[in-house]
Amino acid sequence: MERVPILKIGDILLVSIQVDMSDQTAVQLQEDLAERIVATGCHGVIIDITALDIVDSFVGRMLSTIASISKVLDAETVVVGMRPAVAITLVELGLSLNGIRTALNVERGMELIAASRADDGDVTLGDDEDADATATP
């Protein structure tokens, strides 16, 4: 069984799906990702689907389930790299990706998560450094 690698970048977990998603691979990814969120305390998950040419209803449901699991564990999910044909297919299938935000690429996904954390009143590392700098006489 193939496993999808999960990389930690700062406060974000990056999942780049480069394989065809079988049922077992998807279930394993859900479990691995949930464990990594808890182990790292990360508050953001970016799922890169750039390599996927086709997204069927199974993959759409899997993305929605992962987003729901992440949300319960206090992590926001952003799906990035969606091709136009994939977006059209999802709409034609009538799949709503509840709880999932989308962005064109990883950089914009990271910006979305950072903005969301700032809106929630959470302090980012950059804010801590700025606060420390201004608090020092």
Long-range contacts (C-beta under 8 A, 24 or more apart in sequence): 1-25, 1-28, 3-28, 3-29, 3-32, 4-28, 4-29, 4-32, 6-32, 6-33, 6-36, 8-36, 8-40, 8-42, 9-110, 10-125, 11-42, 11-43, 11-44, 11-113, 11-117, 11-124, 11-125, 12-42, 12-43, 12-44, 12-45, 12-46, 12-110, 12-113, 13-37, 13-40, 13-42, 13-44, 13-45, 13-46, 13-75, 14-46, 14-48, 14-106, 15-45, 15-46, 15-47, 15-48, 16-48, 16-50, 16-51, 17-47, 17-48, 17-49, 17-51, 17-52, 18-51, 21-52, 21-58, 21-59, 21-62, 23-58, 26-58, 26-59, 26-62, 29-62, 29-66, 30-62, 30-65, 30-66, 30-69, 33-66, 33-69, 33-70, 34-69, 34-70, 34-73, 37-70, 37-73, 37-74, 37-75, 38-73, 42-75, 43-74, 43-75, 43-76, 43-113, 43-117, 43-122, 44-75, 44-76, 44-77, 44-78, 44-110, 44-113, 44-116, 44-117, 45-70, 45-75, 45-76, 45-77, 45-78, 46-77, 46-78, 46-79, 46-80, 46-106, 46-109, 46-110, 46-113, 47-77, 47-78, 47-79, 47-80, 48-80, 48-81, 48-106, 49-79, 49-80, 49-81, 49-82, 49-86, 50-80, 50-81, 50-83, 51-81, 52-83, 52-86, 53-83, 53-85, 53-86, 54-85, 54-86, 54-89, 55-82, 55-86, 55-89, 55-90, 56-89, 56-93, 57-93, 57-95, 60-90, 60-93, 60-95, 60-97, 61-95, 63-97, 63-100, 64-95, 64-96, 64-97, 64-98, 64-99, 64-100, 67-97, 67-98, 67-99, 67-100, 68-98, 68-99, 71-99, 76-101, 76-112, 76-113, 76-116, 76-117, 77-101, 78-102, 78-103, 78-109, 78-112, 78-113, 79-103, 79-109, 80-104, 80-105, 80-106, 80-108, 80-109, 81-105, 81-106
